[in-house]
């Protein structure tokens, strides 16, 4: 007999896999350059799906853990949401409180992960530019990048949750890491980042351990030459994108754990943000020059989240609720975007950014 958690999680994975296969088999039969309008439409579609899932969690979130009584609800609450105040003996109202909190944690984690993905997008743009990837192949590379990211996030999230359940002090390590990374982004965010393809660690690894063909072969990842299969530079770029997401997961996954201790909520919010990452890449790559101060905002956001993790006991005693985190995240993003609009990038700098992307 499978538990509710396994069934709900299995259904979620099946739905996500079906959407990926549909995209690969129906919408991506031919490689093409994704235009601004198409990217905007897909971005809106993925955000809408996330909101639908939020509504499902808000009305049926108890099905994730299969809670049929107040005693079972109390056990799950103590494990994943110890700050939550239930109504003793009243299962119906208490489970409603739990659902509302769970859905709020999901949407807050989703927004946080989506915001942090923007920094990932900036780096991916640099990767494509540095390695000379043709825009027509961006979508294919990002598809396989997203697929690999889902697998890595699954391992990272549930391993991290197991460690946090066993060693509570790990949350302070995560908090310090986020404060450090946030400060680094804030103070170095305006720097002129560049990637040297020859010195990238993934390129060095691939050159040493894999037979790499010296040039791109259209959209192919592998090519057969003289009876020997070789990987193409496009496949190496996919590996670099995967490596980049792994690095960013070190920041973003612990950040969402500051919102909720429930690994399922962390996974759901991460996956919806990652699924929307590809369409948002094409959307933002056309207008990224309009948000010159957004990266600084992300630095402030990481410092806030890290500080929240370091002071989580004190904040719980003060009654700091999840909704407050949502307000702070929205406020930081709104202020950084507003400042970007008020103080736009100089035309010469913006033209240089577009030409590099």
C-alpha positions in Angstrom: 0.0 0.0 0.0 1.5 3.3 -1.1 1.3 6.3 1.3 -0.5 9.5 0.3 2.8 11.3 0.1 4.1 8.8 -2.5 0.8 8.9 -4.5 0.5 12.7 -4.5 4.2 13.1 -5.3 4.0 10.4 -8.1 1.0 12.2 -9.6 2.8 15.5 -9.6 5.9 14.0 -11.3 3.7 12.3 -13.8 1.9 15.6 -14.7 5.2 17.5 -15.0 6.8 14.7 -17.1 3.7 14.7 -19.4 4.1 18.5 -19.9 7.8 18.1 -20.7 7.1 15.2 -23.2 4.3 17.2 -24.8 6.7 20.1 -25.2 9.4 17.9 -26.7 7.1 16.0 -29.0 4.6 18.6 -30.1 5.8 22.1 -29.5 9.6 21.5 -30.2 9.6 19.3 -33.2 11.6 21.9 -35.1 14.3 24.1 -33.6 13.5 27.7 -33.9 14.3 31.1 -32.4 11.8 31.9 -29.6 10.4 35.3 -30.2 9.3 37.8 -27.5 5.6 37.1 -27.9 5.9 33.4 -27.7 8.2 33.7 -24.6 5.7 36.1 -22.9 2.8 33.7 -23.6 4.6 30.7 -22.1 5.8 32.7 -19.1 2.2 33.7 -18.4 1.1 30.0 -18.9 3.5 28.6 -16.4 2.7 31.3 -13.9 -1.0 30.5 -14.3 -0.3 26.8 -13.8 1.6 27.6 -10.6 -1.5 29.6 -9.4 -3.8 26.7 -10.2 -1.5 24.4 -8.1 -1.6 27.0 -5.3 -5.5 26.8 -5.4 -5.3 23.0 -5.3 -3.0 23.1 -2.2 -5.3 25.7 -0.6 -8.3 23.4 -0.9 -6.7 19.9 -0.8 -3.2 20.4 0.7 -3.9 17.8 3.5 -3.9 15.1 0.8 -0.1 15.5 0.4 0.5 13.9 3.8 -2.8 12.0 4.1 -4.1 13.4 7.4 -7.5 11.9 8.4 -7.6 12.9 12.1 -6.5 15.7 14.4 -3.8 13.4 15.9 -2.2 12.8 12.4 -2.5 16.5 11.6 -0.7 17.4 14.9 2.2 15.0 14.1 2.7 16.5 10.6 2.4 20.0 12.0 5.0 19.4 14.7 7.4 18.0 12.0 7.0 20.6 9.3 5.2 23.7 10.8 5.8 23.8 14.6 5.0 27.5 14.7 1.4 26.9 13.4 -1.4 27.3 16.0 -4.2 24.7 15.6 -7.5 24.4 17.4 -7.2 21.4 19.8 -9.8 18.7 19.1 -11.2 20.6 16.1 -9.9 18.7 13.0 -12.0 20.5 10.4 -10.9 24.1 11.3 -7.4 23.0 12.1 -6.9 21.3 8.7 -8.2 24.4 7.1 -5.5 26.5 8.9 -2.9 24.0 7.8 -4.0 24.2 4.2 -3.9 28.0 4.1 -0.4 28.0 5.7 0.8 25.3 3.2 -0.5 27.1 0.2 1.0 30.4 1.5 4.4 28.6 1.9 4.1 27.3 -1.6 3.4 30.6 -3.3 6.1 32.4 -1.2 8.7 29.7 -2.0 7.7 29.8 -5.7 8.1 33.6 -5.8 11.4 33.4 -4.0 12.7 30.7 -6.3 11.4 32.5 -9.4 13.2 35.7 -8.3 16.5 33.9 -7.6 16.2 32.1 -11.0 16.7 35.6 -12.7 20.3 35.5 -11.6 20.6 32.1 -13.2 19.2 33.5 -16.4 21.9 36.2 -16.5 24.6 33.6 -16.3 23.0 31.3 -18.9 22.9 34.3 -21.3 26.7 34.7 -20.7 27.2 31.0 -21.3 25.4 31.0 -24.6 27.3 34.2 -25.7 30.7 32.9 -24.6 30.3 29.5 -26.3 28.8 30.9 -29.5 25.6 28.9 -29.3 23.2 29.9 -32.1 19.8 31.3 -30.8 18.0 28.6 -32.7 19.4 26.0 -30.4 18.7 27.8 -27.1 15.4 26.1 -26.5 16.7 22.6 -26.9 19.7 23.2 -24.6 17.4 24.7 -22.0 14.9 21.8 -22.3 17.5 19.3 -21.3 18.9 21.7 -18.8 15.5 21.9 -17.1 15.1 18.1 -17.1 18.5 17.6 -15.4 17.7 20.4 -12.9 14.5 18.6 -11.9 16.5 15.4 -11.0 19.2 17.3 -9.2 16.7 19.4 -7.2 14.9 16.2 -6.1 18.1 14.8 -4.7 19.2 18.1 -3.2 15.9 18.9 -1.5 15.1 15.6 0.1 18.7 15.1 1.2 18.7 18.6 2.7 15.4 18.0 4.4 16.7 14.7 5.9 19.8 16.4 7.2 17.8 19.3 8.7 15.5 16.9 10.4 18.5 15.1 11.9 20.9 18.0 12.5 18.9 21.2 13.3 22.2 23.3 13.4 22.5 22.9 9.6 20.0 25.7 9.2 22.6 28.1 10.6 25.1 26.9 8.0 22.6 27.6 5.3 21.8 31.0 6.8 25.5 32.0 6.9 25.9 30.8 3.3 23.0 32.9 2.1 24.2 36.0 3.9 27.6 35.6 2.4 26.3 35.0 -1.2 23.8 37.9 -0.9 26.5 40.3 0.2 28.8 39.1 -2.6 26.0 39.6 -5.2 25.2 43.0 -3.8 28.8 44.3 -3.8 29.9 42.6 -7.1 26.6 42.8 -8.9 27.6 45.6 -11.2 30.8 44.0 -12.3 31.4 43.0 -16.0 31.1 39.3 -15.8 32.8 37.2 -18.5 33.3 33.5 -19.0 36.5 32.1 -20.5 35.4 28.9 -22.3 38.9 27.3 -22.2 39.2 27.7 -18.4 35.7 26.6 -17.4 35.9 23.5 -15.1 33.2 21.6 -17.1 35.1 22.2 -20.3 38.3 21.0 -18.7 36.6 17.9 -17.4 34.9 17.1 -20.7 38.2 17.6 -22.6 40.0 15.2 -20.2 37.4 12.4 -19.9 35.1 12.7 -22.9 35.8 12.4 -26.7 34.8 15.9 -27.8 34.3 16.8 -31.4 36.0 20.2 -32.2 33.0 22.0 -33.7 29.2 22.2 -33.5 27.2 19.8 -35.7 23.8 21.6 -36.1 21.5 20.5 -33.2 23.2 17.2 -32.4 24.7 16.3 -29.0 26.5 13.3 -30.4 28.2 12.5 -33.7 29.7 9.3 -35.1 33.1 9.8 -36.6 35.3 6.9 -37.9 33.3 4.4 -36.0 33.6 6.3 -32.7 30.8 8.3 -30.9 31.9 11.7 -29.8 30.1 14.5 -27.9 29.6 17.9 -29.6 30.3 21.3 -28.0 26.5 21.7 -27.8 26.4 18.7 -25.3 29.2 20.3 -23.3 27.1 23.5 -23.1 24.2 21.4 -21.7 26.6 20.1 -19.0 27.7 23.6 -18.2 24.1 24.7 -17.8 23.5 21.7 -15.5 26.6 22.6 -13.5 25.4 26.2 -13.2 22.0 25.1 -11.9 23.7 22.9 -9.3 25.7 26.0 -8.1 22.6 28.1 -7.9 20.7 25.3 -6.1 23.2 25.7 -3.2 21.6 29.2 -2.7 18.0 28.8 -3.8 17.1 25.5 -2.1 18.2 26.5 1.4 16.5 29.9 0.8 13.1 28.1 0.3 13.8 26.0 3.4 13.7 29.3 5.3 10.0 29.6 4.2 9.0 26.0 4.9 10.5 22.8 6.4 8.2 20.6 4.3 10.4 19.1 1.5 7.3 18.5 -0.7 6.4 22.1 -0.6 10.0 23.1 -1.3 10.1 20.6 -4.3 6.8 21.8 -5.7 7.8 25.4 -5.6 11.2 24.7 -7.0 9.9 22.6 -9.9 7.2 25.2 -11.0 9.9 27.9 -10.9 12.3 25.8 -12.9 9.7 24.8 -15.5 9.0 28.5 -16.0 12.7 29.3 -16.2 13.1 28.5 -19.9 10.3 30.7 -21.1 11.3 33.5 -18.7 14.9 33.2 -20.2 13.6 34.2 -23.6 11.3 36.8 -22.1 14.0 38.5 -20.0 16.8 38.2 -22.5 14.9 40.7 -24.6 14.3 43.2 -21.8 17.0 42.4 -19.2 18.6 45.9 -19.8 15.5 47.5 -18.2 16.2 45.9 -14.8 19.8 47.0 -14.1 19.3 47.1 -10.3 17.4 43.8 -10.0 20.5 41.8 -9.3 21.3 44.1 -6.4 17.8 43.4 -5.1 18.5 39.7 -5.3 21.6 40.2 -3.1 19.5 42.0 -0.5 16.9 39.2 -0.8 19.5 36.5 0.0 20.8 38.5 3.0 17.2 38.8 4.3 16.5 35.1 3.9 19.9 34.1 5.4 19.2 36.4 8.4 15.8 34.9 8.8 17.3 31.4 9.0 19.9 32.6 11.5 17.2 34.1 13.7 14.4 31.6 13.1 13.9 30.7 16.8 13.6 34.4 17.8 11.3 35.2 14.9 9.0 32.2 15.7 8.7 33.5 19.3 7.8 36.9 18.0 5.1 35.4 15.8 6.8 36.2 12.4 4.4 34.6 9.9 5.1 33.3 6.4 3.0 36.1 4.9 5.5 38.6 6.2 8.2 36.9 4.2 6.0 37.2 1.2 5.6 40.9 1.7 9.3 41.5 2.2 10.2 39.5 -1.0 7.6 41.4 -3.0 8.8 44.7 -1.5 12.5 44.1 -2.4 11.7 43.1 -6.0 9.3 46.0 -6.4 11.9 48.5 -5.1 14.7 47.2 -7.2 12.5 47.2 -10.4 11.2 50.7 -9.6 14.8 52.1 -9.1 15.7 50.4 -12.4 12.9 52.3 -14.1 13.7 55.6 -12.5 17.4 55.3 -13.2 17.5 53.4 -16.6 20.7 52.1 -18.1 22.6 54.5 -20.4 21.9 53.8 -24.1 25.5 53.0 -24.9 25.7 50.4 -22.1 22.4 48.9 -23.0 23.4 48.5 -26.7 26.5 46.8 -25.6 24.5 44.4 -23.4 22.1 43.5 -26.2 24.9 42.8 -28.7 26.6 40.5 -26.2 23.5 38.5 -25.6 
